[in-house]
Amino acid sequence: MTSGVDTHDGTLHGLPADAVTKLLAVSRRLAETGDLADVLSTVIDALRDLLQADRATVFEYDAATEELFTQVAHGLGGKEGPRVIRIPSNRGIAGTAATTRAIVNIPDAYADDRFNREVDLRTGYRTRTILAIPLLDHEGGLVGVAQVLNRREGVFNATDEHVALGLAAQAAVAIRRGRLIEDRVARERMERDLMAARSIQQSSFPASLPPLTGWQIAAASEPAEQCGGDAYDVVPLIDGAIVDPDRTPDELVLLVADATGHGIGSALSAMQSRAMLRLGLRLRQGMDRIAGETNRQLCQDLPMGRFVTGWYARADLRSGRVECIAAGQGPILLYARATDTFHTLPTDLPPMGVIADDVPPERTVLQMRPGDILIAITDGYFETEGPNGEQWQQERAEALVRSMRDESPEVILKACNDAMHAWSAGAPAADDRTAIILKRLA
Protein backbone atom coordinates (compact mmCIF):
# COMPACT_ATOMS: atom_id res chain seq x y z
CA MET A 1 0.00 0.00 0.00
CA THR A 2 1.51 3.32 -1.04
CA SER A 3 0.93 6.01 1.55
CA GLY A 4 2.07 9.31 2.99
CA VAL A 5 2.12 10.56 6.55
CA ASP A 6 0.47 13.79 7.61
CA THR A 7 3.02 15.13 10.11
CA HIS A 8 0.48 17.45 11.78
CA ASP A 9 -1.88 14.88 13.23
CA GLY A 10 0.12 11.65 12.86
CA THR A 11 -2.50 10.05 10.58
CA LEU A 12 -2.10 8.15 7.34
CA HIS A 13 -3.91 10.00 4.55
CA GLY A 14 -6.20 11.41 7.19
CA LEU A 15 -6.97 8.02 8.78
CA PRO A 16 -7.27 7.79 12.55
CA ALA A 17 -4.14 6.51 14.26
CA ASP A 18 -5.89 3.38 15.55
CA ALA A 19 -7.00 2.51 12.01
CA VAL A 20 -3.43 2.89 10.79
CA THR A 21 -2.20 0.64 13.59
CA LYS A 22 -4.78 -2.01 12.72
CA LEU A 23 -3.94 -1.82 9.01
CA LEU A 24 -0.26 -2.33 9.73
CA ALA A 25 -1.06 -5.27 12.02
CA VAL A 26 -3.19 -6.86 9.29
CA SER A 27 -0.44 -6.21 6.74
CA ARG A 28 2.07 -8.06 8.91
CA ARG A 29 -0.35 -10.94 9.40
CA LEU A 30 -0.96 -11.27 5.65
CA ALA A 31 2.78 -11.23 5.01
CA GLU A 32 3.38 -13.99 7.56
CA THR A 33 1.03 -16.62 6.13
CA GLY A 34 0.68 -18.33 2.79
CA ASP A 35 -2.29 -20.44 3.86
CA LEU A 36 -5.23 -19.36 1.71
CA ALA A 37 -7.91 -20.11 4.28
CA ASP A 38 -5.97 -18.11 6.88
CA VAL A 39 -5.54 -15.21 4.44
CA LEU A 40 -9.26 -15.11 3.63
CA SER A 41 -10.29 -15.28 7.28
CA THR A 42 -7.83 -12.51 8.15
CA VAL A 43 -9.18 -10.30 5.38
CA ILE A 44 -12.87 -10.65 6.24
CA ASP A 45 -12.23 -10.13 9.96
CA ALA A 46 -10.13 -7.04 9.22
CA LEU A 47 -12.78 -5.58 6.91
CA ARG A 48 -15.53 -6.14 9.45
CA ASP A 49 -13.54 -4.68 12.36
CA LEU A 50 -11.83 -1.78 10.59
CA LEU A 51 -15.04 -0.63 8.92
CA GLN A 52 -17.13 -1.25 12.04
CA ALA A 53 -19.49 -3.45 10.06
CA ASP A 54 -21.67 -6.43 10.79
CA ARG A 55 -20.36 -8.88 8.20
CA ALA A 56 -17.82 -9.27 5.42
CA THR A 57 -17.29 -11.66 2.54
CA VAL A 58 -14.45 -12.28 0.12
CA PHE A 59 -15.41 -13.62 -3.30
CA GLU A 60 -12.59 -15.16 -5.32
CA TYR A 61 -12.66 -14.84 -9.09
CA ASP A 62 -12.78 -18.03 -11.18
CA ALA A 63 -11.54 -17.00 -14.63
CA ALA A 64 -12.37 -20.40 -16.14
CA THR A 65 -16.10 -20.07 -15.37
CA GLU A 66 -16.22 -16.27 -15.08
CA GLU A 67 -17.79 -16.60 -11.66
CA LEU A 68 -17.23 -15.16 -8.21
CA PHE A 69 -17.27 -17.76 -5.45
CA THR A 70 -16.89 -17.84 -1.70
CA GLN A 71 -17.02 -20.27 1.16
CA VAL A 72 -15.43 -17.91 3.69
CA ALA A 73 -17.84 -15.31 4.97
CA HIS A 74 -19.44 -14.22 8.22
CA GLY A 75 -22.80 -15.88 8.58
CA LEU A 76 -22.15 -18.62 6.02
CA GLY A 77 -21.24 -21.38 8.45
CA GLY A 78 -23.70 -24.08 9.36
CA LYS A 79 -23.80 -27.45 11.02
CA GLU A 80 -22.11 -28.96 7.99
CA GLY A 81 -19.51 -26.19 7.64
CA PRO A 82 -19.33 -23.28 5.21
CA ARG A 83 -21.47 -23.31 2.08
CA VAL A 84 -20.00 -22.41 -1.28
CA ILE A 85 -21.78 -19.57 -3.07
CA ARG A 86 -21.11 -18.96 -6.77
CA ILE A 87 -22.45 -16.04 -8.78
CA PRO A 88 -21.77 -14.76 -12.32
CA SER A 89 -18.95 -12.22 -12.23
CA ASN A 90 -21.10 -9.60 -13.99
CA ARG A 91 -24.21 -9.86 -11.80
CA GLY A 92 -25.26 -7.99 -8.72
CA ILE A 93 -23.33 -5.48 -6.70
CA ALA A 94 -20.23 -7.67 -6.36
CA GLY A 95 -20.34 -8.21 -10.13
CA THR A 96 -20.47 -4.47 -10.70
CA ALA A 97 -17.33 -4.00 -8.61
CA ALA A 98 -15.66 -6.83 -10.57
CA THR A 99 -16.51 -5.48 -14.02
CA THR A 100 -15.87 -1.78 -13.28
CA ARG A 101 -12.79 -2.41 -11.09
CA ALA A 102 -14.14 0.32 -8.80
CA ILE A 103 -15.62 0.53 -5.30
CA VAL A 104 -19.41 0.31 -5.16
CA ASN A 105 -20.93 2.04 -2.11
CA ILE A 106 -24.62 1.32 -1.57
CA PRO A 107 -26.27 3.36 1.20
CA ASP A 108 -29.63 1.56 0.84
CA ALA A 109 -29.49 -1.98 -0.51
CA TYR A 110 -33.24 -2.37 -1.04
CA ALA A 111 -33.36 0.81 -3.08
CA ASP A 112 -30.77 -0.55 -5.54
CA ASP A 113 -32.04 -2.74 -8.40
CA ARG A 114 -28.77 -4.70 -8.49
CA PHE A 115 -29.29 -6.06 -4.98
CA ASN A 116 -30.50 -9.66 -4.81
CA ARG A 117 -32.96 -10.00 -1.93
CA GLU A 118 -33.21 -13.80 -2.14
CA VAL A 119 -30.40 -14.43 0.36
CA ASP A 120 -32.03 -12.14 2.92
CA LEU A 121 -35.39 -13.80 2.39
CA ARG A 122 -33.86 -17.25 2.81
CA THR A 123 -31.77 -16.43 5.88
CA GLY A 124 -33.86 -13.79 7.60
CA TYR A 125 -30.92 -11.39 7.55
CA ARG A 126 -31.58 -7.73 6.66
CA THR A 127 -28.99 -6.05 4.48
CA ARG A 128 -28.95 -2.25 4.75
CA THR A 129 -25.63 -0.91 3.51
CA ILE A 130 -23.04 -2.50 1.23
CA LEU A 131 -19.46 -1.66 0.34
CA ALA A 132 -18.04 -3.78 -2.52
CA ILE A 133 -14.30 -3.49 -3.20
CA PRO A 134 -12.53 -5.06 -6.21
CA LEU A 135 -9.40 -7.00 -5.29
CA LEU A 136 -6.78 -6.34 -7.96
CA ASP A 137 -3.24 -7.69 -8.13
CA HIS A 138 -0.21 -5.56 -8.94
CA GLU A 139 -0.87 -5.99 -12.67
CA GLY A 140 -4.50 -4.93 -12.40
CA GLY A 141 -5.81 -8.48 -12.76
CA LEU A 142 -9.02 -9.35 -10.95
CA VAL A 143 -8.43 -11.60 -7.93
CA GLY A 144 -11.87 -11.23 -6.39
CA VAL A 145 -14.28 -8.87 -4.68
CA ALA A 146 -14.60 -8.05 -0.99
CA GLN A 147 -18.06 -7.16 0.21
CA VAL A 148 -18.84 -5.55 3.59
CA LEU A 149 -22.38 -5.39 4.95
CA ASN A 150 -24.17 -3.10 7.38
CA ARG A 151 -22.01 -0.42 8.91
CA ARG A 152 -23.00 -0.34 12.57
CA GLU A 153 -23.60 3.40 12.51
CA GLY A 154 -24.80 5.21 9.43
CA VAL A 155 -23.49 4.49 5.93
CA PHE A 156 -20.02 3.74 4.62
CA ASN A 157 -18.13 7.00 4.08
CA ALA A 158 -15.06 8.18 2.19
CA THR A 159 -12.74 7.21 5.04
CA ASP A 160 -14.18 3.68 5.00
CA GLU A 161 -13.56 3.48 1.27
CA HIS A 162 -9.97 4.61 1.78
CA VAL A 163 -9.36 2.00 4.47
CA ALA A 164 -11.00 -0.66 2.29
CA LEU A 165 -8.82 0.21 -0.71
CA GLY A 166 -5.66 0.06 1.39
CA LEU A 167 -6.59 -3.36 2.74
CA ALA A 168 -7.78 -4.59 -0.65
CA ALA A 169 -4.39 -3.92 -2.26
CA GLN A 170 -2.66 -6.08 0.34
CA ALA A 171 -5.39 -8.70 0.38
CA ALA A 172 -5.29 -9.22 -3.39
CA VAL A 173 -1.55 -9.94 -3.35
CA ALA A 174 -1.90 -12.24 -0.34
CA ILE A 175 -4.82 -14.14 -1.89
CA ARG A 176 -2.96 -14.54 -5.18
CA ARG A 177 0.08 -15.84 -3.32
CA GLY A 178 -2.03 -18.18 -1.21
CA ARG A 179 -3.81 -19.53 -4.27
CA LEU A 180 -0.51 -20.15 -6.07
CA ILE A 181 0.87 -21.98 -3.04
CA GLU A 182 -2.31 -24.02 -2.70
CA ASP A 183 -2.28 -24.93 -6.40
CA ARG A 184 1.38 -25.89 -6.21
CA VAL A 185 0.78 -28.10 -3.18
CA ALA A 186 -2.19 -29.71 -4.94
CA ARG A 187 -0.11 -30.34 -8.06
CA GLU A 188 2.70 -31.85 -6.03
CA ARG A 189 0.23 -34.08 -4.19
CA MET A 190 -1.31 -35.18 -7.49
CA GLU A 191 2.12 -35.87 -8.94
CA ARG A 192 2.97 -38.04 -5.93
CA ASP A 193 -0.34 -39.89 -6.25
CA LEU A 194 0.17 -40.42 -9.98
CA MET A 195 3.70 -41.69 -9.46
CA ALA A 196 2.42 -44.09 -6.80
CA ALA A 197 -0.32 -45.28 -9.16
CA ARG A 198 2.24 -45.72 -11.95
CA SER A 199 4.48 -47.73 -9.64
CA ILE A 200 1.58 -49.97 -8.60
CA GLN A 201 0.52 -50.47 -12.22
CA GLN A 202 4.01 -51.22 -13.48
CA SER A 203 4.71 -53.61 -10.60
CA SER A 204 1.58 -55.57 -11.50
CA PHE A 205 3.03 -56.39 -14.91
CA PRO A 206 5.32 -59.45 -15.09
CA ALA A 207 8.61 -58.60 -13.39
CA SER A 208 10.28 -61.29 -15.49
CA LEU A 209 9.24 -63.54 -18.31
CA PRO A 210 9.35 -67.33 -17.88
CA PRO A 211 12.19 -69.39 -19.39
CA LEU A 212 11.05 -71.13 -22.55
CA THR A 213 12.27 -74.13 -24.50
CA GLY A 214 11.98 -73.74 -28.26
CA TRP A 215 10.30 -70.35 -27.95
CA GLN A 216 11.22 -66.72 -27.26
CA ILE A 217 9.06 -63.90 -25.99
CA ALA A 218 9.31 -60.18 -25.28
CA ALA A 219 6.72 -57.92 -23.66
CA ALA A 220 6.57 -54.37 -22.33
CA SER A 221 4.25 -51.41 -21.81
CA GLU A 222 5.13 -47.72 -21.84
CA PRO A 223 2.40 -45.27 -20.74
CA ALA A 224 1.95 -41.93 -22.49
CA GLU A 225 1.23 -40.33 -19.12
CA GLN A 226 2.10 -41.34 -15.56
CA CYS A 227 -0.50 -44.10 -15.77
CA GLY A 228 -1.40 -45.90 -18.95
CA GLY A 229 -4.68 -47.22 -20.31
CA ASP A 230 -2.90 -50.35 -21.55
CA ALA A 231 -2.22 -53.55 -19.65
CA TYR A 232 -0.58 -56.82 -20.55
CA ASP A 233 0.19 -60.15 -18.98
CA VAL A 234 2.21 -63.28 -19.68
CA VAL A 235 0.96 -66.13 -17.51
CA PRO A 236 2.94 -69.42 -17.36
CA LEU A 237 0.95 -72.62 -16.91
CA ILE A 238 1.89 -76.21 -16.19
CA ASP A 239 -0.91 -78.75 -16.53
CA GLY A 240 -3.38 -75.86 -16.59
CA ALA A 241 -2.24 -74.27 -13.31
CA ILE A 242 -0.43 -70.95 -12.86
CA VAL A 243 3.20 -71.48 -11.82
CA ASP A 244 6.03 -69.22 -10.70
CA PRO A 245 7.71 -67.29 -13.53
CA ASP A 246 11.05 -69.06 -12.98
CA ARG A 247 9.61 -72.40 -14.06
CA THR A 248 9.51 -73.58 -17.67
CA PRO A 249 5.82 -73.80 -18.64
CA ASP A 250 4.07 -76.01 -21.12
CA GLU A 251 1.52 -73.27 -21.90
CA LEU A 252 1.40 -69.48 -21.96
CA VAL A 253 -1.64 -67.25 -21.62
CA LEU A 254 -1.16 -63.81 -23.09
CA LEU A 255 -3.21 -60.63 -22.65
CA VAL A 256 -3.12 -57.20 -24.23
CA ALA A 257 -5.83 -54.81 -23.01
CA ASP A 258 -6.33 -51.23 -24.15
CA ALA A 259 -8.87 -49.01 -22.40
CA THR A 260 -10.24 -45.86 -24.02
CA GLY A 261 -8.05 -42.87 -23.22
CA HIS A 262 -5.12 -42.95 -20.85
CA GLY A 263 -4.50 -41.88 -17.29
CA ILE A 264 -5.74 -43.24 -13.97
CA GLY A 265 -9.33 -43.97 -15.05
CA SER A 266 -8.26 -45.93 -18.09
CA ALA A 267 -5.55 -47.70 -16.10
CA LEU A 268 -8.16 -48.95 -13.62
CA SER A 269 -10.27 -50.42 -16.44
CA ALA A 270 -7.32 -52.10 -18.13
CA MET A 271 -6.01 -53.51 -14.86
CA GLN A 272 -9.47 -54.83 -14.02
CA SER A 273 -9.28 -56.93 -17.19
CA ARG A 274 -5.89 -58.30 -16.16
CA ALA A 275 -7.12 -59.11 -12.63
CA MET A 276 -10.15 -60.99 -13.96
CA LEU A 277 -7.88 -62.99 -16.30
CA ARG A 278 -5.66 -64.08 -13.42
CA LEU A 279 -8.64 -64.96 -11.25
CA GLY A 280 -10.27 -66.93 -14.06
CA LEU A 281 -7.09 -68.90 -14.69
CA ARG A 282 -6.69 -69.69 -10.99
CA LEU A 283 -10.23 -71.08 -11.11
CA ARG A 284 -9.20 -73.06 -14.22
CA GLN A 285 -11.73 -71.39 -16.47
CA GLY A 286 -11.45 -71.42 -20.24
CA MET A 287 -10.53 -68.39 -22.30
CA ASP A 288 -14.04 -67.94 -23.68
CA ARG A 289 -15.53 -67.95 -20.17
CA ILE A 290 -12.95 -65.44 -18.91
CA ALA A 291 -13.46 -63.10 -21.86
CA GLY A 292 -17.24 -63.35 -21.60
CA GLU A 293 -17.38 -62.68 -17.85
CA THR A 294 -14.91 -59.80 -18.17
CA ASN A 295 -17.11 -58.26 -20.84
CA ARG A 296 -20.26 -58.59 -18.75
CA GLN A 297 -18.55 -57.10 -15.70
CA LEU A 298 -17.18 -54.16 -17.67
CA CYS A 299 -20.64 -53.54 -19.12
CA GLN A 300 -21.87 -53.09 -15.55
CA ASP A 301 -18.91 -51.04 -14.33
CA LEU A 302 -17.95 -48.68 -17.15
CA PRO A 303 -19.85 -45.47 -17.96
CA MET A 304 -21.34 -44.93 -21.38
CA GLY A 305 -18.69 -44.37 -24.03
CA ARG A 306 -15.97 -46.25 -22.15
CA PHE A 307 -14.74 -49.67 -23.18
CA VAL A 308 -11.69 -51.95 -23.23
CA THR A 309 -10.32 -53.72 -26.25
CA GLY A 310 -8.62 -56.99 -25.42
CA TRP A 311 -6.64 -59.81 -27.00
CA TYR A 312 -6.38 -63.17 -25.24
CA ALA A 313 -4.16 -66.00 -26.43
CA ARG A 314 -3.45 -69.44 -25.01
CA ALA A 315 -0.37 -71.02 -26.58
CA ASP A 316 0.41 -74.71 -26.23
CA LEU A 317 4.21 -74.64 -26.28
CA ARG A 318 4.42 -78.36 -27.04
CA SER A 319 2.29 -78.40 -30.18
CA GLY A 320 2.40 -74.77 -31.31
CA ARG A 321 -1.40 -74.49 -31.25
CA VAL A 322 -2.59 -71.02 -30.23
CA GLU A 323 -6.20 -70.12 -29.41
CA CYS A 324 -6.96 -66.41 -29.67
CA ILE A 325 -9.91 -64.20 -28.81
CA ALA A 326 -9.77 -60.61 -30.02
CA ALA A 327 -12.37 -58.28 -28.51
CA GLY A 328 -11.97 -55.22 -30.69
CA GLN A 329 -8.18 -55.42 -30.39
CA GLY A 330 -6.19 -55.31 -33.59
CA PRO A 331 -4.48 -55.66 -35.84
CA ILE A 332 -2.81 -58.77 -34.42
CA LEU A 333 -0.23 -60.06 -36.87
CA LEU A 334 1.16 -63.52 -37.54
CA TYR A 335 4.31 -63.75 -39.64
CA ALA A 336 4.63 -67.15 -41.36
CA ARG A 337 8.30 -67.78 -42.03
CA ALA A 338 7.79 -70.63 -44.48
CA THR A 339 5.82 -68.44 -46.90
CA ASP A 340 7.27 -65.07 -45.84
CA THR A 341 3.74 -63.73 -45.46
CA PHE A 342 1.74 -61.86 -42.83
CA HIS A 343 -1.74 -62.78 -41.70
CA THR A 344 -3.96 -60.31 -39.90
CA LEU A 345 -5.99 -62.17 -37.29
CA PRO A 346 -9.74 -61.46 -37.27
CA THR A 347 -11.55 -59.55 -34.55
CA ASP A 348 -13.83 -62.03 -32.85
CA LEU A 349 -15.90 -59.75 -30.62
CA PRO A 350 -16.80 -56.10 -30.09
CA PRO A 351 -14.77 -54.22 -27.45
CA MET A 352 -15.52 -55.28 -23.90
CA GLY A 353 -17.94 -53.13 -21.93
CA VAL A 354 -20.19 -52.30 -24.88
CA ILE A 355 -22.63 -55.20 -25.32
CA ALA A 356 -23.44 -57.73 -22.59
CA ASP A 357 -23.75 -60.88 -24.66
CA ASP A 358 -24.20 -64.37 -23.27
CA VAL A 359 -23.26 -66.03 -26.58
CA PRO A 360 -19.90 -67.82 -26.20
CA PRO A 361 -17.26 -65.78 -28.03
CA GLU A 362 -15.74 -66.96 -31.25
CA ARG A 363 -12.13 -68.11 -31.21
CA THR A 364 -9.36 -67.98 -33.77
CA VAL A 365 -7.10 -71.03 -33.77
CA LEU A 366 -3.72 -70.90 -35.45
CA GLN A 367 -0.77 -73.22 -35.73
CA MET A 368 2.65 -71.66 -35.19
CA ARG A 369 5.57 -73.35 -36.87
CA PRO A 370 9.32 -72.82 -36.47
CA GLY A 371 10.27 -69.27 -37.44
CA ASP A 372 6.72 -67.94 -37.07
CA ILE A 373 6.28 -64.70 -35.10
CA LEU A 374 3.09 -63.52 -33.37
CA ILE A 375 2.96 -59.73 -32.93
CA ALA A 376 0.41 -58.05 -30.64
CA ILE A 377 1.08 -54.33 -30.40
CA THR A 378 -1.41 -51.61 -29.50
CA ASP A 379 -2.44 -48.64 -31.62
CA GLY A 380 0.05 -46.50 -29.75
CA TYR A 381 2.56 -47.95 -32.23
CA PHE A 382 0.46 -48.00 -35.39
CA GLU A 383 -0.90 -44.45 -34.88
CA THR A 384 2.37 -42.74 -33.96
CA GLU A 385 2.58 -39.65 -36.16
CA GLY A 386 5.60 -38.29 -37.93
CA PRO A 387 6.33 -34.55 -38.13
CA ASN A 388 4.08 -34.32 -41.21
CA GLY A 389 1.16 -36.02 -39.44
CA GLU A 390 1.52 -39.35 -41.28
CA GLN A 391 0.98 -42.42 -39.10
CA TRP A 392 3.41 -45.34 -38.85
CA GLN A 393 0.72 -47.93 -39.57
CA GLN A 394 0.70 -51.67 -40.19
CA GLU A 395 2.76 -51.81 -43.38
CA ARG A 396 5.82 -50.35 -41.67
CA ALA A 397 5.41 -52.73 -38.73
CA GLU A 398 5.36 -55.67 -41.15
CA ALA A 399 8.42 -54.41 -43.00
CA LEU A 400 10.36 -54.03 -39.77
CA VAL A 401 9.46 -57.53 -38.56
CA ARG A 402 10.27 -59.07 -41.93
CA SER A 403 13.68 -57.39 -41.98
CA MET A 404 14.42 -58.73 -38.48
CA ARG A 405 12.77 -62.14 -38.74
CA ASP A 406 15.96 -63.90 -37.67
CA GLU A 407 16.34 -61.79 -34.53
CA SER A 408 14.89 -62.45 -31.09
CA PRO A 409 11.59 -60.87 -30.04
CA GLU A 410 13.53 -58.70 -27.59
CA VAL A 411 15.62 -57.25 -30.41
CA ILE A 412 12.52 -56.81 -32.60
CA LEU A 413 10.68 -54.97 -29.81
CA LYS A 414 13.62 -52.65 -29.25
CA ALA A 415 13.72 -51.95 -32.96
CA CYS A 416 10.01 -51.07 -32.86
CA ASN A 417 10.59 -48.62 -30.02
CA ASP A 418 13.59 -47.11 -31.81
CA ALA A 419 11.44 -46.76 -34.93
CA MET A 420 8.81 -44.89 -32.91
CA HIS A 421 11.40 -42.44 -31.64
CA ALA A 422 12.80 -41.85 -35.12
CA TRP A 423 9.38 -41.62 -36.81
CA SER A 424 8.06 -39.07 -34.32
CA ALA A 425 11.35 -37.14 -34.26
CA GLY A 426 11.59 -37.77 -30.53
CA ALA A 427 8.19 -36.27 -29.69
CA PRO A 428 6.47 -37.62 -26.54
CA ALA A 429 4.12 -40.53 -27.15
CA ALA A 430 0.53 -39.46 -27.72
CA ASP A 431 -0.83 -42.85 -26.68
CA ASP A 432 0.27 -45.82 -24.58
CA ARG A 433 2.45 -48.41 -26.31
CA THR A 434 2.18 -52.05 -25.30
CA ALA A 435 3.57 -55.07 -27.09
CA ILE A 436 3.88 -58.84 -26.84
CA ILE A 437 6.00 -60.62 -29.45
CA LEU A 438 6.12 -64.43 -29.42
CA LYS A 439 8.43 -66.46 -31.68
CA ARG A 440 8.66 -70.20 -32.18
CA LEU A 441 12.18 -71.48 -32.68
CA ALA A 442 11.67 -75.22 -33.08
N, C-alpha and C positions, 0 to 999 in steps of 0.2 A: 504494500500500500504506500503510494507516494504521499507525502504530507509535509506540512510546514508548521512551525510552532509560533503561536502568538505570544510574544515575550511579555505582554502587558498583563494578561490574566492567566498565563500558564496553561491555556487550552490548546487543543489540536483542531485547527480550522474551526474554532468557535465551539468545540465540543466540551462538555463538562469534564473536569479532571477525572472523576470516577469512571466516566464512560471510556476515556482514553486508557485508564488503567486496566479496565476489563477487556478492551480490545487487544491490548498488548498481551494480556494473560492468555486470551484465546489464540492469538497468533503463535505464542510459544507452544501451546498445546497442540495446535495443528502441525507445527513443525516437528514435534516430537514423535508423532505416530504416523504409520503408513497403513494402519488397519482401516479399511473403508468404513466398516460399521461404526468404529470409534469416531472417525472423522465426521460422519453424518450426524451422529448423536451430539457431538460437540457443537456442530454448526446450529442445529435446531435449538439446542438449549441456550446458546449464546444469543441467537436472534430473539427468542422469547424473552430472555432476561434483560438484554440491552435495550430492547424496544418496549419493555414493560407491557408485553402482550400476553394473551391467553394461550395461544398455541402457535406452533410453527411447523412447517413441512419443507422438506427438500425433495424436489422431483429431479431425478437424473434423466438425461436425454439419451434415447436409444435411436441412433442415426439409422440403423438398419430398418426399423419399423416406423421411424418418424413419430415416435411417441414419447411422452413424458411418463415416468413411472416412479413410484415410491413405495417403500414398505417401512420407512422410518419417519414417523410423524407423531406428534402428541395427539392422543386420542384414538390412534389406530389400533392399539393393542387389544387383544381379546383373550379368551380362555385358550385359544389355539395359537396364540402369538400374533404378530403383526400381519395384516392383510396387505396384499400387493394391489395398488391402484394404478391403472394405466389409462392415459387419456391421449387423444391426438395432440400433437405438438402445436397445432394451430387453432385449438378450440379453447374457449373460456378465457378467464383472466390470466392464468398461468401461460396459456398458449399465446396470448397477446404479448406478454413480456418476452416469451421465447422468440417470436417472429420479429418484434420491433427492436429487440436487444435494449430495451429501456424499461425503467421502473414504471410500474402501474400502481397508482395510489387511489384506492376506492374508498371514499368516505362513507358511502351507504351501499352495501352490497345488493340489497333488494331493489334498489333504484337503478341498478346497472343491468342491461339486457344480457351481458356476457356471463353473469353469475348463474351457476347451475344450482338450483335449490334442492335438487333431489337428495344430496347427501344430508342436508339439514333435516329434510323431511324423514329420512330413514333413521337418522341417529337422534333426533330431538335436539340437536345443537343449533344455536342461533348465531349465524355469522352477521356481524355488523360492519366491521371495517377490515379492509384487506390491503396488504402491501406485498406486491409481487416483484421480485428482484431477479433479473437474468444473471446467471452464473457463467462468466466468460473467462476462458483461459487467456494466457498472455498473447496468443495470436488472434484473439477475438472469436475463437470457436466456441460454440454453445456446449456447455457442460451440463447445464440443468437450469432449474428455476427454484428459487426459495420463495416460499409464501408464508406470510405472517398474518395471523388473524386476531382481531379484536384487541386493539389497544385498550388498556384498562381505563384510561381517562382520555376522553375526547377522541380525535382522529390522528392518524399518523401525520407528522409535520415534516418540514424540510430537514430538521436536525435528525429525525429518524431515518429519512432517506439517505442522509450523508453517512450515518453510522452503518446502515445496511449495505451501502455501496462499498465501504471500506472492508467490511467483513466478507462481502461477496467475492471481492478480488482474491482474498486469501483462501476462501473456501473452495473456489473453483480450481485453483492450483492444487490444493490438498486432495480434493475429490479425484481430480485427474490422476494424481500420483497414486492415490489409493486404488483406483480402478486398474491402473497399469500393473501395480504390484499384485493385485488379486488375480488379474488375468495371467500374469506370468506364473504365479503359484499354481493356478489351475492347469496351465499348459504343462508345467513340469510334472504335476501329479498325473495328468493324462499320459504323458510320455512314459512315466514309470509304469503305469498300468498296461500300456500297450507293449512295452518291452517285456513285462512279466507274461502277458498273454502270448507274445511271440515265442518266448522261451518255453512255455507250456506246450504250445502247438508243435514247435520243432522237436521237443523231447518226446512227443507222442509218436513221431515218425520212427521207422526202424533205425536204431543206433548203428546197426551193422547188418549186412546182408548175409544170408546163410551160405556156407560153403557148398558148392555144387560139383557134381561129377558129370562131365559131358555137356555142361551148360555154363553160360556166363550171364550175369545180370548187372544192370546199373539202374539206380533210381535216385531221384532228388526232387526237391521242390524249393523254389525261390519266390517269396512273396513280393508283390509290387509295393506294398506298404508294410507296416510293422507286422500285421497279421494278414495272411492270405486267405482267399476263398477257395483254394485248392487243398486237397488232401490226397495222400497215397498210402498204400500199405503193401508189404511183401510178407506173406504169412507162410512159414514152413510147416508142412504136415508130414507125419509118419503114420501110416495106417489110419488116416483120417483125423488124427488128433494134432492139435497145435503143439509144437515142440520148441525148445530153446533155439535161438538163432545160431548157436555154435554147432548144432548138429546137422548132418547132411540129410536133407529131406528126400522123400520119394515123390512129393507133390508140392506145388507152390500155388497159393491163391494170391492174385494180384488185384489191386483196386486203384483206380484213378477217379477222383470225384472233384467236380468243379461247380461251386455254387455261384449264383448270379452275383456280380459285383465283387468287391474285395474289402478287407477290413474285418473288424471283430464280428459283426453280424454274419457275414458270409463264412467266416472261419468256423463259427459255431455250427452252422448247417453242414458244412463239409465234414467236420469232425464227428458230427452225429452219425453220418453215414459210415465212417470208419468204425465207430464204436459198435454200431449195430452189426457190421460185418464180423467183427471179432466175437461178439456175443453169439451170433448165429453159428459160427464155426465151433465155438466151445460146446454148443448144444448139438453139434454134428448135423446141422441143417444143410440142405442142398443150396446151391447158388440161386436157383429160381425162387426158393422160399425166402431166402435172405433179401434178394432184390425186391420181391413183392412186398414183404413186410416193411422194408425200409421206405418204399414208395408210399404205402398207406400211412405210415407214421408221419412222414414229411407232409403229406396232404393235410393231416390234422394240425401240424405244428407251424407250417410256414404261412405267412400272410400272402394275400393275393399278389401275383406278379413275381413271387420268389420261387425258385426251384433249384434243383441240383442235378446236373448231368453226371452220369456215372458209368464206368466200365469195369466189369468184373471178369476175371479170367481164372480158370482152374486148370493148371498144367500138370499132366502126368509125366514126370521126368523120366519114367522108364520107357514109355511107349511114344512120347511126343504128341499125344493127343491133348488138345487144348479146347475147353469149352468156354465160350465167351457170351456175355450179355452186355449189350451196349444200350444204356438208357439215355438217349440223346447225346451221347459222348462220341465225338469223332472229329476228323477221320482217324481211325485206327488202321495202321498199315502193317501188312505182312510182306516181307521181301523173300521171294523164293529164289534161292541161289541156283538151283538146277536150271531154271529157265530165265534167270536174270530179269524177273518181272516183279512188279508190285501189285498187290491186291488190297483194295480198300474194303475193310470189313463192314457189313451192313449195320445200320442202327436198328436194334430189335424192339425198342420201346420208346415212348416219349420220355422227356426228362422227368425225374422223380419229384413228386410234390405237386403235380399238375392234375392228374386223373387217377382217382382211387379205383383201381381195376382188379377184380378178383381172378381174372383169367391168367393162368400160369404164363409167364413171359416166354417168348421165343428164345432160342439159343442158337448161336453160331458155333459149329464144331469145325475145327481145322486140324490138320496133321502137319506138325513141324518136322522137317527133315534136316540132316546135317547142313550147316551153312545158312539155314533160314534165320531171319531176324524179325521179331515182333516189336513194333514201335508204337507206344502209346504216349503221345505228348499232347498237352492241352493247347487251346487256341492262343495262349500267351506267346507261343512260338510262331504259329502260323500267321497270326495277325500283327506281328511286330512290323512297324512301319519304318521305311527308310527316310532319309531327309526329304525326298520328293513325295512322300505319302504312300508309296507303293508298299504293299504287304509282302512278307517273305513267302508265305503260302506253301502248299503241299508239294508242288513240283520241285522247289529248291530243297525241301527236306528229303525227297526221294533221291535227288542227284547227290546230295551229301552222303546219304547212307550207301548208295551204290558205289561211290568213290572210295568208301572206307569199309567195304563189306568184309575185308579180311582182318579188320581191327576188332578189338574187344568192345563190348557195349560201353565200358567206362570211357574209352578213347572217343567213341562215336558221340557220347553225350557231351563230353568236353568240347568236341568240335562244334556241336550244335550251339552250345552256349557262346563259344567264340564267334560263331557266325552271327548270333544275335547282336553281340557287341559291335561287330563290324558293320552289319546291315543298318543298325540304328545310329551309327556314328557315336556310340557311347552314351546315348540318351538313356535316362532311367526307364525301366520297364513300365509300360502302361497297364500291363495285366500280369497276373501270377503265371509262373512257368513251372510246370510239373511234368516229369517224364519217367517212364519205365521202359527200358529196352532189354529184351530177352533174346538170347542167341543160343541156338543148339549147335554144339560142336561135333558130337558123334551120336 
